[in-house]
């Protein structure tokens, strides 16, 4: 199974500066300049550290934590299943 989750958020530029100040892992990607979104990951884009950075809406990449749990129930107390493989086999290829 492969799962891809895009974690993107948005808030005002002042709040983004607070996030960065407190060391939160955010990457600003665009800012609304008078109704037009400007990409921030391209050369020549305004910097969040610039005092003239616009106070508009900023879209940003976030970093969230996820976890998953799977349950497997047997219909009787005995089974003829093979032994469970080792952890290295079960987690091979997980990034």
PDB file of N, CA, C and O in Angstrom, chain B, residues numbered from 101:
ATOM      1  N   UNK B 101       0.843  -1.162   0.000  1.00  0.00           N
ATOM      2  CA  UNK B 101       0.000   0.000   0.000  1.00  0.00           C
ATOM      3  C   UNK B 101       0.896   1.235   0.000  1.00  0.00           C
ATOM      4  O   UNK B 101       1.908   1.278   0.700  1.00  0.00           O
ATOM      5  N   UNK B 102       0.520   2.229  -0.782  1.00  0.00           N
ATOM      6  CA  UNK B 102       1.239   3.493  -0.802  1.00  0.00           C
ATOM      7  C   UNK B 102       0.230   4.601  -0.539  1.00  0.00           C
ATOM      8  O   UNK B 102      -0.838   4.640  -1.150  1.00  0.00           O
ATOM      9  N   UNK B 103       0.573   5.492   0.366  1.00  0.00           N
ATOM     10  CA  UNK B 103      -0.294   6.616   0.707  1.00  0.00           C
ATOM     11  C   UNK B 103       0.507   7.888   0.536  1.00  0.00           C
ATOM     12  O   UNK B 103       1.626   7.990   1.039  1.00  0.00           O
ATOM     13  N   UNK B 104      -0.053   8.864  -0.170  1.00  0.00           N
ATOM     14  CA  UNK B 104       0.567  10.170  -0.315  1.00  0.00           C
ATOM     15  C   UNK B 104      -0.387  11.204   0.265  1.00  0.00           C
ATOM     16  O   UNK B 104      -1.554  11.268  -0.121  1.00  0.00           O
ATOM     17  N   UNK B 105       0.107  12.001   1.182  1.00  0.00           N
ATOM     18  CA  UNK B 105      -0.718  13.024   1.826  1.00  0.00           C
ATOM     19  C   UNK B 105      -0.044  14.373   1.613  1.00  0.00           C
ATOM     20  O   UNK B 105       1.116  14.562   1.979  1.00  0.00           O
ATOM     21  N   UNK B 106      -0.772  15.299   1.025  1.00  0.00           N
ATOM     22  CA  UNK B 106      -0.252  16.648   0.871  1.00  0.00           C
ATOM     23  C   UNK B 106      -0.734  17.449   2.069  1.00  0.00           C
ATOM     24  O   UNK B 106      -1.937  17.568   2.303  1.00  0.00           O
ATOM     25  N   UNK B 107       0.196  17.990   2.814  1.00  0.00           N
ATOM     26  CA  UNK B 107      -0.172  18.770   3.984  1.00  0.00           C
ATOM     27  C   UNK B 107       0.109  20.230   3.688  1.00  0.00           C
ATOM     28  O   UNK B 107       1.259  20.670   3.682  1.00  0.00           O
ATOM     29  N   UNK B 108      -0.938  20.959   3.447  1.00  0.00           N
ATOM     30  CA  UNK B 108      -0.802  22.380   3.134  1.00  0.00           C
ATOM     31  C   UNK B 108      -1.799  23.149   3.986  1.00  0.00           C
ATOM     32  O   UNK B 108      -2.917  22.692   4.226  1.00  0.00           O
ATOM     33  N   UNK B 109      -1.386  24.293   4.426  1.00  0.00           N
ATOM     34  CA  UNK B 109      -2.240  25.138   5.244  1.00  0.00           C
ATOM     35  C   UNK B 109      -2.191  26.557   4.739  1.00  0.00           C
ATOM     36  O   UNK B 109      -1.517  26.850   3.752  1.00  0.00           O
ATOM     37  N   UNK B 110      -2.894  27.428   5.401  1.00  0.00           N
ATOM     38  CA  UNK B 110      -2.894  28.827   5.026  1.00  0.00           C
ATOM     39  C   UNK B 110      -3.291  29.706   6.196  1.00  0.00           C
ATOM     40  O   UNK B 110      -4.154  29.347   6.997  1.00  0.00           O
ATOM     41  N   UNK B 111      -2.653  30.855   6.286  1.00  0.00           N
ATOM     42  CA  UNK B 111      -2.963  31.840   7.317  1.00  0.00           C
ATOM     43  C   UNK B 111      -2.281  33.149   6.932  1.00  0.00           C
ATOM     44  O   UNK B 111      -1.619  33.225   5.896  1.00  0.00           O
ATOM     45  N   UNK B 112      -2.437  34.154   7.745  1.00  0.00           N
ATOM     46  CA  UNK B 112      -1.813  35.452   7.483  1.00  0.00           C
ATOM     47  C   UNK B 112      -0.298  35.405   7.655  1.00  0.00           C
ATOM     48  O   UNK B 112       0.235  34.545   8.355  1.00  0.00           O
ATOM     49  N   UNK B 113       0.376  36.335   7.010  1.00  0.00           N
ATOM     50  CA  UNK B 113       1.842  36.375   7.040  1.00  0.00           C
ATOM     51  C   UNK B 113       2.380  36.529   8.466  1.00  0.00           C
ATOM     52  O   UNK B 113       3.414  35.951   8.800  1.00  0.00           O
ATOM     53  N   UNK B 114       1.692  37.299   9.302  1.00  0.00           N
ATOM     54  CA  UNK B 114       2.135  37.488  10.688  1.00  0.00           C
ATOM     55  C   UNK B 114       2.173  36.167  11.452  1.00  0.00           C
ATOM     56  O   UNK B 114       3.109  35.905  12.208  1.00  0.00           O
ATOM     57  N   UNK B 115       1.157  35.344  11.250  1.00  0.00           N
ATOM     58  CA  UNK B 115       1.103  34.045  11.926  1.00  0.00           C
ATOM     59  C   UNK B 115       2.217  33.136  11.413  1.00  0.00           C
ATOM     60  O   UNK B 115       2.816  32.393  12.190  1.00  0.00           O
ATOM     61  N   UNK B 116       2.501  33.190  10.099  1.00  0.00           N
ATOM     62  CA  UNK B 116       3.591  32.385   9.539  1.00  0.00           C
ATOM     63  C   UNK B 116       4.918  32.796  10.177  1.00  0.00           C
ATOM     64  O   UNK B 116       5.744  31.940  10.495  1.00  0.00           O
ATOM     65  N   UNK B 117       5.126  34.102  10.366  1.00  0.00           N
ATOM     66  CA  UNK B 117       6.360  34.560  11.018  1.00  0.00           C
ATOM     67  C   UNK B 117       6.458  34.000  12.438  1.00  0.00           C
ATOM     68  O   UNK B 117       7.542  33.624  12.885  1.00  0.00           O
ATOM     69  N   UNK B 118       5.329  33.944  13.144  1.00  0.00           N
ATOM     70  CA  UNK B 118       5.324  33.346  14.495  1.00  0.00           C
ATOM     71  C   UNK B 118       5.716  31.873  14.433  1.00  0.00           C
ATOM     72  O   UNK B 118       6.521  31.408  15.240  1.00  0.00           O
ATOM     73  N   UNK B 119       5.148  31.137  13.477  1.00  0.00           N
ATOM     74  CA  UNK B 119       5.475  29.720  13.326  1.00  0.00           C
ATOM     75  C   UNK B 119       6.979  29.543  13.133  1.00  0.00           C
ATOM     76  O   UNK B 119       7.607  28.717  13.795  1.00  0.00           O
ATOM     77  N   UNK B 120       7.549  30.331  12.215  1.00  0.00           N
ATOM     78  CA  UNK B 120       8.980  30.230  11.909  1.00  0.00           C
ATOM     79  C   UNK B 120       9.807  30.617  13.136  1.00  0.00           C
ATOM     80  O   UNK B 120      10.804  29.966  13.448  1.00  0.00           O
ATOM     81  N   UNK B 121       9.391  31.675  13.828  1.00  0.00           N
ATOM     82  CA  UNK B 121      10.097  32.138  15.031  1.00  0.00           C
ATOM     83  C   UNK B 121      10.164  31.037  16.087  1.00  0.00           C
ATOM     84  O   UNK B 121      11.167  30.903  16.788  1.00  0.00           O
ATOM     85  N   UNK B 122       9.099  30.253  16.197  1.00  0.00           N
ATOM     86  CA  UNK B 122       9.050  29.182  17.193  1.00  0.00           C
ATOM     87  C   UNK B 122       9.593  27.846  16.659  1.00  0.00           C
ATOM     88  O   UNK B 122       9.460  26.810  17.312  1.00  0.00           O
ATOM     89  N   UNK B 123      10.201  27.880  15.476  1.00  0.00           N
ATOM     90  CA  UNK B 123      10.863  26.697  14.937  1.00  0.00           C
ATOM     91  C   UNK B 123       9.939  25.654  14.332  1.00  0.00           C
ATOM     92  O   UNK B 123      10.348  24.507  14.152  1.00  0.00           O
ATOM     93  N   UNK B 124       8.694  26.024  14.012  1.00  0.00           N
ATOM     94  CA  UNK B 124       7.784  25.056  13.396  1.00  0.00           C
ATOM     95  C   UNK B 124       8.194  24.812  11.946  1.00  0.00           C
ATOM     96  O   UNK B 124       8.604  25.744  11.255  1.00  0.00           O
ATOM     97  N   UNK B 125       8.089  23.575  11.484  1.00  0.00           N
ATOM     98  CA  UNK B 125       8.536  23.234  10.127  1.00  0.00           C
ATOM     99  C   UNK B 125       7.506  23.615   9.062  1.00  0.00           C
ATOM    100  O   UNK B 125       6.763  22.763   8.575  1.00  0.00           O
ATOM    101  N   UNK B 126       7.470  24.897   8.708  1.00  0.00           N
ATOM    102  CA  UNK B 126       6.567  25.365   7.651  1.00  0.00           C
ATOM    103  C   UNK B 126       7.401  25.886   6.488  1.00  0.00           C
ATOM    104  O   UNK B 126       8.479  26.445   6.686  1.00  0.00           O
ATOM    105  N   UNK B 127       6.895  25.697   5.284  1.00  0.00           N
ATOM    106  CA  UNK B 127       7.560  26.207   4.083  1.00  0.00           C
ATOM    107  C   UNK B 127       6.536  27.045   3.326  1.00  0.00           C
ATOM    108  O   UNK B 127       5.655  26.486   2.673  1.00  0.00           O
ATOM    109  N   UNK B 128       6.631  28.392   3.400  1.00  0.00           N
ATOM    110  CA  UNK B 128       5.701  29.234   2.648  1.00  0.00           C
ATOM    111  C   UNK B 128       5.857  28.995   1.148  1.00  0.00           C
ATOM    112  O   UNK B 128       6.975  28.971   0.633  1.00  0.00           O
ATOM    113  N   UNK B 129       4.716  28.817   0.438  1.00  0.00           N
ATOM    114  CA  UNK B 129       4.783  28.531  -0.994  1.00  0.00           C
ATOM    115  C   UNK B 129       4.130  29.614  -1.847  1.00  0.00           C
ATOM    116  O   UNK B 129       4.474  29.753  -3.020  1.00  0.00           O
ATOM    117  N   UNK B 130       3.200  30.381  -1.289  1.00  0.00           N
ATOM    118  CA  UNK B 130       2.596  31.469  -2.067  1.00  0.00           C
ATOM    119  C   UNK B 130       1.997  32.500  -1.122  1.00  0.00           C
ATOM    120  O   UNK B 130       1.653  32.197   0.020  1.00  0.00           O
ATOM    121  N   UNK B 131       1.882  33.728  -1.625  1.00  0.00           N
ATOM    122  CA  UNK B 131       1.263  34.809  -0.857  1.00  0.00           C
ATOM    123  C   UNK B 131       0.312  35.551  -1.781  1.00  0.00           C
ATOM    124  O   UNK B 131       0.588  35.732  -2.967  1.00  0.00           O
ATOM    125  N   UNK B 132      -0.804  35.974  -1.223  1.00  0.00           N
ATOM    126  CA  UNK B 132      -1.813  36.723  -1.977  1.00  0.00           C
ATOM    127  C   UNK B 132      -1.425  38.195  -1.989  1.00  0.00           C
ATOM    128  O   UNK B 132      -1.483  38.875  -0.964  1.00  0.00           O
ATOM    129  N   UNK B 133      -1.030  38.678  -3.164  1.00  0.00           N
ATOM    130  CA  UNK B 133      -0.686  40.091  -3.330  1.00  0.00           C
ATOM    131  C   UNK B 133      -1.799  40.772  -4.112  1.00  0.00           C
ATOM    132  O   UNK B 133      -1.824  40.717  -5.341  1.00  0.00           O
ATOM    133  N   UNK B 134      -2.714  41.412  -3.402  1.00  0.00           N
ATOM    134  CA  UNK B 134      -3.811  42.153  -4.027  1.00  0.00           C
ATOM    135  C   UNK B 134      -4.641  41.271  -4.971  1.00  0.00           C
ATOM    136  O   UNK B 134      -4.925  41.662  -6.103  1.00  0.00           O
ATOM    137  N   UNK B 135      -5.024  40.089  -4.500  1.00  0.00           N
ATOM    138  CA  UNK B 135      -5.873  39.207  -5.292  1.00  0.00           C
ATOM    139  C   UNK B 135      -5.126  38.301  -6.258  1.00  0.00           C
ATOM    140  O   UNK B 135      -5.747  37.508  -6.965  1.00  0.00           O
ATOM    141  N   UNK B 136      -3.804  38.407  -6.297  1.00  0.00           N
ATOM    142  CA  UNK B 136      -3.001  37.553  -7.175  1.00  0.00           C
ATOM    143  C   UNK B 136      -1.983  36.799  -6.328  1.00  0.00           C
ATOM    144  O   UNK B 136      -1.206  37.402  -5.588  1.00  0.00           O
ATOM    145  N   UNK B 137      -1.999  35.462  -6.447  1.00  0.00           N
ATOM    146  CA  UNK B 137      -1.051  34.671  -5.674  1.00  0.00           C
ATOM    147  C   UNK B 137       0.321  34.701  -6.337  1.00  0.00           C
ATOM    148  O   UNK B 137       0.454  34.460  -7.536  1.00  0.00           O
ATOM    149  N   UNK B 138       1.337  35.002  -5.531  1.00  0.00           N
ATOM    150  CA  UNK B 138       2.719  35.021  -5.984  1.00  0.00           C
ATOM    151  C   UNK B 138       3.428  33.808  -5.404  1.00  0.00           C
ATOM    152  O   UNK B 138       3.366  33.568  -4.198  1.00  0.00           O
ATOM    153  N   UNK B 139       4.100  33.043  -6.255  1.00  0.00           N
ATOM    154  CA  UNK B 139       4.829  31.863  -5.813  1.00  0.00           C
ATOM    155  C   UNK B 139       6.090  32.286  -5.074  1.00  0.00           C
ATOM    156  O   UNK B 139       6.825  33.162  -5.530  1.00  0.00           O
ATOM    157  N   UNK B 140       6.334  31.657  -3.932  1.00  0.00           N
ATOM    158  CA  UNK B 140       7.475  32.031  -3.095  1.00  0.00           C
ATOM    159  C   UNK B 140       8.667  31.102  -3.236  1.00  0.00           C
ATOM    160  O   UNK B 140       9.716  31.365  -2.649  1.00  0.00           O
ATOM    161  N   UNK B 141       8.537  30.028  -3.994  1.00  0.00           N
ATOM    162  CA  UNK B 141       9.646  29.087  -4.139  1.00  0.00           C
ATOM    163  C   UNK B 141      10.455  29.331  -5.407  1.00  0.00           C
ATOM    164  O   UNK B 141      11.345  28.547  -5.737  1.00  0.00           O
ATOM    165  N   UNK B 142      10.150  30.414  -6.118  1.00  0.00           N
ATOM    166  CA  UNK B 142      10.856  30.735  -7.349  1.00  0.00           C
ATOM    167  C   UNK B 142      11.886  31.836  -7.105  1.00  0.00           C
ATOM    168  O   UNK B 142      11.720  32.647  -6.194  1.00  0.00           O
ATOM    169  N   UNK B 143      12.957  31.871  -7.918  1.00  0.00           N
ATOM    170  CA  UNK B 143      13.964  32.929  -7.759  1.00  0.00           C
ATOM    171  C   UNK B 143      13.328  34.313  -7.879  1.00  0.00           C
ATOM    172  O   UNK B 143      12.456  34.535  -8.719  1.00  0.00           O
ATOM    173  N   UNK B 144      13.772  35.234  -7.036  1.00  0.00           N
ATOM    174  CA  UNK B 144      13.284  36.603  -7.074  1.00  0.00           C
ATOM    175  C   UNK B 144      11.992  36.827  -6.310  1.00  0.00           C
ATOM    176  O   UNK B 144      11.494  37.952  -6.270  1.00  0.00           O
ATOM    177  N   UNK B 145      11.437  35.786  -5.704  1.00  0.00           N
ATOM    178  CA  UNK B 145      10.193  35.926  -4.935  1.00  0.00           C
ATOM    179  C   UNK B 145      10.488  36.669  -3.636  1.00  0.00           C
ATOM    180  O   UNK B 145      11.608  36.608  -3.131  1.00  0.00           O
ATOM    181  N   UNK B 146       9.493  37.371  -3.090  1.00  0.00           N
ATOM    182  CA  UNK B 146       9.722  38.070  -1.826  1.00  0.00           C
ATOM    183  C   UNK B 146      10.047  37.085  -0.704  1.00  0.00           C
ATOM    184  O   UNK B 146       9.532  35.967  -0.677  1.00  0.00           O
ATOM    185  N   UNK B 147      10.897  37.511   0.211  1.00  0.00           N
ATOM    186  CA  UNK B 147      11.304  36.675   1.329  1.00  0.00           C
ATOM    187  C   UNK B 147      10.465  36.984   2.554  1.00  0.00           C
ATOM    188  O   UNK B 147      10.143  38.143   2.816  1.00  0.00           O
ATOM    189  N   UNK B 148      10.115  35.964   3.296  1.00  0.00           N
ATOM    190  CA  UNK B 148       9.345  36.131   4.522  1.00  0.00           C
ATOM    191  C   UNK B 148      10.104  36.998   5.525  1.00  0.00           C
ATOM    192  O   UNK B 148       9.488  37.644   6.372  1.00  0.00           O
ATOM    193  N   UNK B 149      11.447  37.018   5.438  1.00  0.00           N
ATOM    194  CA  UNK B 149      12.274  37.800   6.352  1.00  0.00           C
ATOM    195  C   UNK B 149      12.336  39.278   5.970  1.00  0.00           C
ATOM    196  O   UNK B 149      12.786  40.102   6.767  1.00  0.00           O
ATOM    197  N   UNK B 150      11.895  39.618   4.772  1.00  0.00           N
ATOM    198  CA  UNK B 150      11.905  40.999   4.304  1.00  0.00           C
ATOM    199  C   UNK B 150      10.841  41.794   5.060  1.00  0.00           C
ATOM    200  O   UNK B 150       9.685  41.372   5.101  1.00  0.00           O
ATOM    201  N   UNK B 151      11.201  42.938   5.663  1.00  0.00           N
ATOM    202  CA  UNK B 151      10.199  43.735   6.399  1.00  0.00           C
ATOM    203  C   UNK B 151       9.072  44.244   5.494  1.00  0.00           C
ATOM    204  O   UNK B 151       8.005  44.612   5.985  1.00  0.00           O
ATOM    205  N   UNK B 152       9.298  44.268   4.188  1.00  0.00           N
ATOM    206  CA  UNK B 152       8.264  44.706   3.244  1.00  0.00           C
ATOM    207  C   UNK B 152       7.425  43.544   2.711  1.00  0.00           C
ATOM    208  O   UNK B 152       6.622  43.729   1.797  1.00  0.00           O
ATOM    209  N   UNK B 153       7.608  42.351   3.276  1.00  0.00           N
ATOM    210  CA  UNK B 153       6.818  41.202   2.843  1.00  0.00           C
ATOM    211  C   UNK B 153       5.338  41.527   3.053  1.00  0.00           C
ATOM    212  O   UNK B 153       4.956  42.003   4.122  1.00  0.00           O
ATOM    213  N   UNK B 154       4.511  41.276   2.049  1.00  0.00           N
ATOM    214  CA  UNK B 154       3.102  41.636   2.166  1.00  0.00           C
ATOM    215  C   UNK B 154       2.390  40.883   3.287  1.00  0.00           C
ATOM    216  O   UNK B 154       2.708  39.728   3.573  1.00  0.00           O
ATOM    217  N   UNK B 155       1.437  41.542   3.910  1.00  0.00           N
ATOM    218  CA  UNK B 155       0.689  40.965   5.030  1.00  0.00           C
ATOM    219  C   UNK B 155      -0.540  40.195   4.549  1.00  0.00           C
ATOM    220  O   UNK B 155      -1.552  40.152   5.248  1.00  0.00           O
ATOM    221  N   UNK B 156      -0.465  39.596   3.379  1.00  0.00           N
ATOM    222  CA  UNK B 156      -1.592  38.851   2.834  1.00  0.00           C
ATOM    223  C   UNK B 156      -1.652  37.416   3.320  1.00  0.00           C
ATOM    224  O   UNK B 156      -0.918  37.005   4.218  1.00  0.00           O
ATOM    225  N   UNK B 157      -2.551  36.668   2.699  1.00  0.00           N
ATOM    226  CA  UNK B 157      -2.751  35.260   2.992  1.00  0.00           C
ATOM    227  C   UNK B 157      -1.585  34.454   2.442  1.00  0.00           C
ATOM    228  O   UNK B 157      -1.200  34.639   1.287  1.00  0.00           O
ATOM    229  N   UNK B 158      -1.014  33.562   3.249  1.00  0.00           N
ATOM    230  CA  UNK B 158       0.126  32.746   2.839  1.00  0.00           C
ATOM    231  C   UNK B 158      -0.268  31.272   2.884  1.00  0.00           C
ATOM    232  O   UNK B 158      -0.744  30.778   3.906  1.00  0.00           O
ATOM    233  N   UNK B 159      -0.068  30.580   1.774  1.00  0.00           N
ATOM    234  CA  UNK B 159      -0.217  29.120   1.755  1.00  0.00           C
ATOM    235  C   UNK B 159       1.141  28.526   2.085  1.00  0.00           C
ATOM    236  O   UNK B 159       2.169  29.031   1.636  1.00  0.00           O
ATOM    237  N   UNK B 160       1.149  27.455   2.868  1.00  0.00           N
ATOM    238  CA  UNK B 160       2.420  26.879   3.288  1.00  0.00           C
ATOM    239  C   UNK B 160       2.305  25.366   3.410  1.00  0.00           C
ATOM    240  O   UNK B 160       1.239  24.822   3.699  1.00  0.00           O
ATOM    241  N   UNK B 161       3.448  24.697   3.180  1.00  0.00           N
ATOM    242  CA  UNK B 161       3.536  23.267   3.428  1.00  0.00           C
ATOM    243  C   UNK B 161       3.734  23.069   4.926  1.00  0.00           C
ATOM    244  O   UNK B 161       4.516  23.773   5.565  1.00  0.00           O
ATOM    245  N   UNK B 162       3.008  22.093   5.474  1.00  0.00           N
ATOM    246  CA  UNK B 162       3.118  21.752   6.889  1.00  0.00           C
ATOM    247  C   UNK B 162       3.787  20.386   7.016  1.00  0.00           C
ATOM    248  O   UNK B 162       3.992  19.673   6.034  1.00  0.00           O
ATOM    249  N   UNK B 163       4.114  20.055   8.239  1.00  0.00           N
ATOM    250  CA  UNK B 163       4.621  18.719   8.521  1.00  0.00           C
ATOM    251  C   UNK B 163       3.772  18.169   9.664  1.00  0.00           C
ATOM    252  O   UNK B 163       3.824  18.677  10.784  1.00  0.00           O
ATOM    253  N   UNK B 164       2.998  17.140   9.380  1.00  0.00           N
ATOM    254  CA  UNK B 164       2.115  16.548  10.373  1.00  0.00           C
ATOM    255  C   UNK B 164       2.567  15.127  10.698  1.00  0.00           C
ATOM    256  O   UNK B 164       3.297  14.503   9.928  1.00  0.00           O
ATOM    257  N   UNK B 165       2.132  14.637  11.827  1.00  0.00           N
ATOM    258  CA  UNK B 165       2.406  13.257  12.214  1.00  0.00           C
ATOM    259  C   UNK B 165       1.180  12.407  11.914  1.00  0.00           C
ATOM    260  O   UNK B 165       0.049  12.841  12.130  1.00  0.00           O
ATOM    261  N   UNK B 166       1.404  11.214  11.421  1.00  0.00           N
ATOM    262  CA  UNK B 166       0.330  10.274  11.127  1.00  0.00           C
ATOM    263  C   UNK B 166       0.699   8.924  11.709  1.00  0.00           C
ATOM    264  O   UNK B 166       1.876   8.590  11.851  1.00  0.00           O
ATOM    265  N   UNK B 167      -0.297   8.175  12.034  1.00  0.00           N
ATOM    266  CA  UNK B 167      -0.056   6.794  12.442  1.00  0.00           C
ATOM    267  C   UNK B 167      -1.253   5.960  11.995  1.00  0.00           C
ATOM    268  O   UNK B 167      -2.333   6.487  11.728  1.00  0.00           O
ATOM    269  N   UNK B 168      -1.044   4.679  11.921  1.00  0.00           N
ATOM    270  CA  UNK B 168      -2.111   3.773  11.504  1.00  0.00           C
ATOM    271  C   UNK B 168      -2.021   2.506  12.333  1.00  0.00           C
ATOM    272  O   UNK B 168      -0.941   2.109  12.771  1.00  0.00           O
ATOM    273  N   UNK B 169      -3.147   1.888  12.538  1.00  0.00           N
ATOM    274  CA  UNK B 169      -3.213   0.629  13.273  1.00  0.00           C
ATOM    275  C   UNK B 169      -4.070  -0.339  12.480  1.00  0.00           C
ATOM    276  O   UNK B 169      -5.130   0.017  11.965  1.00  0.00           O
ATOM    277  N   UNK B 170      -3.597  -1.552  12.396  1.00  0.00           N
ATOM    278  CA  UNK B 170      -4.377  -2.594  11.729  1.00  0.00           C
ATOM    279  C   UNK B 170      -4.623  -3.715  12.733  1.00  0.00           C
ATOM    280  O   UNK B 170      -3.723  -4.096  13.481  1.00  0.00           O
ATOM    281  N   UNK B 171      -5.823  -4.229  12.744  1.00  0.00           N
ATOM    282  CA  UNK B 171      -6.177  -5.331  13.636  1.00  0.00           C
ATOM    283  C   UNK B 171      -6.487  -6.572  12.813  1.00  0.00           C
ATOM    284  O   UNK B 171      -7.060  -6.495  11.726  1.00  0.00           O
ATOM    285  N   UNK B 172      -6.096  -7.707  13.357  1.00  0.00           N
ATOM    286  CA  UNK B 172      -6.365  -8.981  12.707  1.00  0.00           C
ATOM    287  C   UNK B 172      -6.937  -9.908  13.768  1.00  0.00           C
ATOM    288  O   UNK B 172      -6.292 -10.169  14.784  1.00  0.00           O
ATOM    289  N   UNK B 173      -8.120 -10.395  13.536  1.00  0.00           N
ATOM    290  CA  UNK B 173      -8.777 -11.270  14.508  1.00  0.00           C
ATOM    291  C   UNK B 173      -8.904 -12.680  13.948  1.00  0.00           C
ATOM    292  O   UNK B 173      -9.285 -12.880  12.795  1.00  0.00           O
ATOM    293  N   UNK B 174      -8.577 -13.645  14.792  1.00  0.00           N
ATOM    294  CA  UNK B 174      -8.782 -15.045  14.431  1.00  0.00           C
ATOM    295  C   UNK B 174     -10.172 -15.470  14.889  1.00  0.00           C
ATOM    296  O   UNK B 174     -10.689 -14.956  15.881  1.00  0.00           O
ATOM    297  N   UNK B 175     -10.765 -16.392  14.177  1.00  0.00           N
ATOM    298  CA  UNK B 175     -12.103 -16.841  14.558  1.00  0.00           C
ATOM    299  C   UNK B 175     -12.069 -18.025  15.524  1.00  0.00           C
ATOM    300  O   UNK B 175     -13.116 -18.537  15.921  1.00  0.00           O
ATOM    301  N   UNK B 176     -10.848 -18.464  15.906  1.00  0.00           N
ATOM    302  CA  UNK B 176     -10.701 -19.546  16.884  1.00  0.00           C
ATOM    303  C   UNK B 176      -9.337 -19.395  17.555  1.00  0.00           C
ATOM    304  O   UNK B 176      -8.474 -18.707  17.010  1.00  0.00           O
ATOM    305  N   UNK B 177      -9.112 -20.008  18.711  1.00  0.00           N
ATOM    306  CA  UNK B 177      -7.858 -19.799  19.445  1.00  0.00           C
ATOM    307  C   UNK B 177      -6.641 -20.490  18.831  1.00  0.00           C
ATOM    308  O   UNK B 177      -5.523 -20.256  19.291  1.00  0.00           O
ATOM    309  N   UNK B 178      -6.811 -21.311  17.835  1.00  0.00           N
ATOM    310  CA  UNK B 178      -5.672 -21.951  17.177  1.00  0.00           C
ATOM    311  C   UNK B 178      -5.672 -21.572  15.701  1.00  0.00           C
ATOM    312  O   UNK B 178      -6.690 -21.132  15.166  1.00  0.00           O
ATOM    313  N   UNK B 179      -4.524 -21.745  15.047  1.00  0.00           N
ATOM    314  CA  UNK B 179      -4.437 -21.395  13.626  1.00  0.00           C
ATOM    315  C   UNK B 179      -3.343 -22.225  12.958  1.00  0.00           C
ATOM    316  O   UNK B 179      -2.506 -22.838  13.621  1.00  0.00           O
ATOM    317  N   UNK B 180      -3.373 -22.225  11.662  1.00  0.00           N
ATOM    318  CA  UNK B 180      -2.327 -22.905  10.898  1.00  0.00           C
ATOM    319  C   UNK B 180      -1.551 -21.910  10.029  1.00  0.00           C
ATOM    320  O   UNK B 180      -1.045 -22.254   8.961  1.00  0.00           O
ATOM    321  N   UNK B 181      -1.472 -20.678  10.515  1.00  0.00           N
ATOM    322  CA  UNK B 181      -0.743 -19.631   9.791  1.00  0.00           C
ATOM    323  C   UNK B 181       0.764 -19.826   9.963  1.00  0.00           C
ATOM    324  O   UNK B 181       1.203 -20.360  10.982  1.00  0.00           O
ATOM    325  N   UNK B 182       1.563 -19.400   8.974  1.00  0.00           N
ATOM    326  CA  UNK B 182       3.023 -19.486   9.131  1.00  0.00           C
ATOM    327  C   UNK B 182       3.486 -18.475  10.183  1.00  0.00           C
ATOM    328  O   UNK B 182       2.761 -17.527  10.484  1.00  0.00           O
ATOM    329  N   UNK B 183       4.679 -18.665  10.741  1.00  0.00           N
ATOM    330  CA  UNK B 183       5.189 -17.697  11.724  1.00  0.00           C
ATOM    331  C   UNK B 183       5.330 -16.310  11.092  1.00  0.00           C
ATOM    332  O   UNK B 183       5.580 -16.177   9.894  1.00  0.00           O
ATOM    333  N   UNK B 184       5.163 -15.293  11.919  1.00  0.00           N
ATOM    334  CA  UNK B 184       5.292 -13.919  11.435  1.00  0.00           C
ATOM    335  C   UNK B 184       6.746 -13.646  11.058  1.00  0.00           C
ATOM    336  O   UNK B 184       7.649 -14.001  11.815  1.00  0.00           O
ATOM    337  N   UNK B 185       6.996 -13.015   9.891  1.00  0.00           N
ATOM    338  CA  UNK B 185       8.380 -12.698   9.507  1.00  0.00           C
ATOM    339  C   UNK B 185       8.979 -11.677  10.475  1.00  0.00           C
ATOM    340  O   UNK B 185       8.256 -10.999  11.206  1.00  0.00           O
ATOM    341  N   UNK B 186      10.302 -11.578  10.470  1.00  0.00           N
ATOM    342  CA  UNK B 186      11.001 -10.636  11.342  1.00  0.00           C
ATOM    343  C   UNK B 186      10.689  -9.192  10.989  1.00  0.00           C
ATOM    344  O   UNK B 186      10.189  -8.900   9.902  1.00  0.00           O
ATOM    345  N   UNK B 187      10.989  -8.291  11.918  1.00  0.00           N
ATOM    346  CA  UNK B 187      10.705  -6.868  11.740  1.00  0.00           C
ATOM    347  C   UNK B 187      11.372  -6.322  10.482  1.00  0.00           C
ATOM    348  O   UNK B 187      10.771  -5.521   9.766  1.00  0.00           O
ATOM    349  N   UNK B 188      12.598  -6.741  10.202  1.00  0.00           N
ATOM    350  CA  UNK B 188      13.301  -6.232   9.027  1.00  0.00           C
ATOM    351  C   UNK B 188      12.578  -6.565   7.740  1.00  0.00           C
ATOM    352  O   UNK B 188      12.589  -5.762   6.806  1.00  0.00           O
ATOM    353  N   UNK B 189      11.955  -7.717   7.665  1.00  0.00           N
ATOM    354  CA  UNK B 189      11.192  -8.103   6.474  1.00  0.00           C
ATOM    355  C   UNK B 189       9.884  -7.310   6.401  1.00  0.00           C
ATOM    356  O   UNK B 189       9.484  -6.854   5.330  1.00  0.00           O
ATOM    357  N   UNK B 190       9.224  -7.153   7.552  1.00  0.00           N
ATOM    358  CA  UNK B 190       7.925  -6.469   7.573  1.00  0.00           C
ATOM    359  C   UNK B 190       8.038  -4.974   7.292  1.00  0.00           C
ATOM    360  O   UNK B 190       7.080  -4.362   6.820  1.00  0.00           O
ATOM    361  N   UNK B 191       9.181  -4.386   7.572  1.00  0.00           N
ATOM    362  CA  UNK B 191       9.339  -2.933   7.384  1.00  0.00           C
ATOM    363  C   UNK B 191      10.213  -2.572   6.185  1.00  0.00           C
ATOM    364  O   UNK B 191      10.512  -1.396   5.976  1.00  0.00           O
ATOM    365  N   UNK B 192      10.621  -3.548   5.408  1.00  0.00           N
ATOM    366  CA  UNK B 192      11.466  -3.287   4.244  1.00  0.00           C
ATOM    367  C   UNK B 192      10.736  -2.335   3.276  1.00  0.00           C
ATOM    368  O   UNK B 192       9.572  -2.546   2.936  1.00  0.00           O
ATOM    369  N   UNK B 193      11.432  -1.313   2.855  1.00  0.00           N
ATOM    370  CA  UNK B 193      10.870  -0.377   1.873  1.00  0.00           C
ATOM    371  C   UNK B 193      10.093   0.776   2.495  1.00  0.00           C
ATOM    372  O   UNK B 193       9.652   1.669   1.771  1.00  0.00           O
ATOM    373  N   UNK B 194       9.913   0.786   3.803  1.00  0.00           N
ATOM    374  CA  UNK B 194       9.204   1.900   4.446  1.00  0.00           C
ATOM    375  C   UNK B 194      10.173   3.055   4.587  1.00  0.00           C
ATOM    376  O   UNK B 194      11.295   2.879   5.061  1.00  0.00           O
ATOM    377  N   UNK B 195       9.748   4.219   4.181  1.00  0.00           N
ATOM    378  CA  UNK B 195      10.613   5.409   4.270  1.00  0.00           C
ATOM    379  C   UNK B 195      10.193   6.261   5.438  1.00  0.00           C
ATOM    380  O   UNK B 195      10.793   7.307   5.686  1.00  0.00           O
TER     381      UNK B 195
END
